[in-house]
Amino acid sequence: MHQKTRYNIKLAEKKGVEFVIGDVDCFEDFWKLANQTSERDNFRLHSKDYYHQMVRTDDVKLFFIKYNKKFIATGIFSFFGDTVVYLHGASANFDRNVMSPFFLHWQCIKLAKSQGYNYYDFNGIDEVKWPGVTRFKKGFGGFNVDYQGTFDMIFNSVWYNVYKIVRKIRRVF
């Protein structure tokens, strides 16, 4: 683990943040933080229903960090096989100096280990597209695993071209 990552985890502990296991009843808190993060970092979210269905799944868990009686960070994690996978996360626009995302992941790593999971997957890095997120994830140490990319198998070129046009339009709005 990088020295600064350890420092940030200890800082969050010193500030008195609290790790909270959420459930589907906390979903609106997740959605609120996800929207703040989306606006701040300029990325698109999936639909609200997409995330809601995800947290209703048995092998998917929702966690929060609470500070001064408010949720300030959250994450959705898949617990399956021998691996815990970080799927989605968000944080508040306030109290960012508390370093809550560091504490959130550290608590999830410790929980995974205590429950017998062998791997903790941060689920994607890209130094060019996401330099800050990549630096954050690499700060926890570990190793990179490269997977084969995803590809579209085109059965009907006319409908595929319609799909591509609609997709471009939707990304603009």
C-alpha positions as CSV (number, residue, x, y, z in Angstrom):
1,M,0.0,0.0,0.0
2,H,1.3,3.5,-0.8
3,Q,2.3,5.6,2.1
4,K,-0.2,8.3,1.3
5,T,-3.0,5.8,1.1
6,R,-2.2,4.5,4.6
7,Y,-2.0,8.1,5.8
8,N,-5.4,8.9,4.4
9,I,-7.0,5.8,6.0
10,K,-5.5,6.8,9.4
11,L,-6.7,10.4,8.9
12,A,-10.3,9.2,8.3
13,E,-10.1,7.0,11.4
14,K,-8.8,10.0,13.4
15,K,-11.7,12.1,12.1
16,G,-14.2,9.5,13.4
17,V,-15.8,8.3,10.2
18,E,-18.1,5.3,10.5
19,F,-18.5,2.3,8.2
20,V,-22.2,1.5,7.6
21,I,-23.6,-1.6,6.0
22,G,-26.5,-0.4,3.9
23,D,-29.5,-2.1,2.4
24,V,-32.2,-1.4,-0.2
25,D,-33.8,1.1,2.2
26,C,-30.7,3.3,2.0
27,F,-30.8,3.4,-1.8
28,E,-32.0,7.0,-2.1
29,D,-28.8,8.0,-0.1
30,F,-26.7,6.2,-2.7
31,W,-28.6,7.8,-5.6
32,K,-28.1,11.3,-4.1
33,L,-24.3,10.8,-3.7
34,A,-24.1,9.2,-7.2
35,N,-25.7,12.3,-8.7
36,Q,-23.3,14.7,-6.9
37,T,-20.3,12.7,-8.1
38,S,-21.6,12.5,-11.6
39,E,-22.1,16.3,-11.8
40,R,-18.7,17.0,-10.1
41,D,-16.7,14.6,-12.2
42,N,-18.6,15.0,-15.4
43,F,-19.6,11.4,-16.2
44,R,-23.0,9.8,-17.0
45,L,-24.8,7.5,-14.7
46,H,-26.9,4.4,-15.6
47,S,-30.6,4.7,-14.9
48,K,-31.7,4.8,-11.3
49,D,-33.5,1.5,-11.7
50,Y,-30.3,-0.1,-12.9
51,Y,-28.6,0.6,-9.6
52,H,-31.7,-0.2,-7.6
53,Q,-32.0,-3.6,-9.2
54,M,-28.3,-4.2,-8.5
55,V,-28.6,-3.5,-4.7
56,R,-31.6,-5.9,-4.5
57,T,-29.4,-8.8,-5.7
58,D,-28.3,-11.2,-3.0
59,D,-24.5,-11.2,-3.8
60,V,-24.4,-7.4,-4.1
61,K,-23.8,-5.2,-1.0
62,L,-24.2,-1.5,-0.4
63,F,-21.8,0.3,2.0
64,F,-21.6,3.9,3.3
65,I,-19.2,6.1,5.2
66,K,-21.0,8.3,7.7
67,Y,-19.5,11.5,9.2
68,N,-21.3,14.1,11.3
69,K,-24.5,12.1,11.0
70,K,-24.4,12.3,7.1
71,F,-23.5,9.8,4.5
72,I,-20.5,11.1,2.6
73,A,-19.3,8.1,0.6
74,T,-20.8,5.0,-0.7
75,G,-20.1,2.0,-2.9
76,I,-21.7,-1.0,-4.4
77,F,-19.7,-4.3,-4.2
78,S,-20.3,-7.8,-5.6
79,F,-19.4,-10.7,-3.3
80,F,-19.1,-13.8,-5.5
81,G,-16.9,-16.8,-5.7
82,D,-13.5,-15.9,-4.2
83,T,-13.6,-12.2,-5.2
84,V,-15.2,-9.0,-4.0
85,V,-15.6,-6.5,-6.9
86,Y,-16.0,-2.8,-6.5
87,L,-18.8,-2.0,-9.0
88,H,-19.8,1.7,-8.4
89,G,-19.0,4.4,-5.9
90,A,-19.8,8.0,-5.1
91,S,-18.9,10.7,-2.6
92,A,-20.4,13.9,-1.3
93,N,-19.2,17.4,-2.4
94,F,-18.6,18.3,1.2
95,D,-16.2,17.0,3.8
96,R,-13.8,15.7,1.1
97,N,-10.9,16.4,3.5
98,V,-12.1,13.4,5.6
99,M,-10.7,11.0,2.9
100,S,-13.8,8.7,3.3
101,P,-13.3,6.7,0.0
102,F,-10.0,5.5,1.3
103,F,-11.6,4.3,4.5
104,L,-14.6,2.8,2.6
105,H,-12.3,0.6,0.6
106,W,-10.1,-0.3,3.5
107,Q,-13.1,-1.5,5.5
108,C,-14.4,-3.5,2.5
109,I,-11.0,-5.1,2.0
110,K,-10.9,-6.1,5.7
111,L,-14.5,-7.4,5.5
112,A,-13.7,-9.5,2.4
113,K,-10.6,-11.0,4.1
114,S,-12.6,-11.8,7.3
115,Q,-15.2,-13.6,5.2
116,G,-12.7,-15.7,3.4
117,Y,-12.5,-13.9,0.0
118,N,-9.2,-14.2,-1.7
119,Y,-9.3,-11.2,-4.1
120,Y,-10.5,-7.6,-4.0
121,D,-11.0,-6.2,-7.5
122,F,-11.1,-2.5,-8.0
123,N,-12.6,-3.1,-11.4
124,G,-10.7,-1.0,-14.0
125,I,-8.0,1.5,-14.3
126,D,-6.9,3.7,-17.2
127,E,-4.1,6.2,-16.7
128,V,-5.3,8.3,-19.7
129,K,-9.1,8.3,-19.2
130,W,-9.2,8.3,-15.4
131,P,-5.8,9.4,-14.0
132,G,-7.1,10.4,-10.6
133,V,-9.2,7.3,-10.1
134,T,-6.3,5.1,-11.3
135,R,-3.9,6.7,-8.9
136,F,-6.4,6.2,-6.0
137,K,-6.9,2.5,-6.9
138,K,-3.2,1.8,-7.4
139,G,-2.5,3.4,-4.0
140,F,-3.9,0.2,-2.3
141,G,-1.2,-1.9,-4.0
142,G,-2.0,-5.2,-5.6
143,F,-1.5,-6.1,-9.2
144,N,-3.0,-5.4,-12.6
145,V,-4.9,-8.0,-14.5
146,D,-5.6,-7.4,-18.2
147,Y,-8.7,-8.9,-19.7
148,Q,-9.8,-9.3,-23.3
149,G,-11.9,-6.4,-24.4
150,T,-15.6,-6.5,-25.3
151,F,-16.8,-6.5,-28.8
152,D,-20.1,-6.2,-30.7
153,M,-21.1,-9.2,-32.8
154,I,-23.1,-7.7,-35.6
155,F,-25.9,-9.8,-37.0
156,N,-27.8,-7.1,-38.9
157,S,-25.7,-4.1,-40.1
158,V,-28.8,-1.9,-40.7
159,W,-30.0,-2.3,-37.1
160,Y,-26.5,-2.0,-35.8
161,N,-26.1,1.4,-37.5
162,V,-29.4,2.6,-36.1
163,Y,-28.2,1.5,-32.6
164,K,-24.9,3.4,-33.0
165,I,-26.8,6.6,-34.0
166,V,-29.2,6.3,-31.1
167,R,-26.3,5.7,-28.7
168,K,-24.4,8.8,-29.9
169,I,-27.5,10.9,-29.5
170,R,-28.1,9.6,-26.0
171,R,-24.6,10.3,-24.9
172,V,-24.9,13.9,-25.9
173,F,-28.0,14.4,-23.7
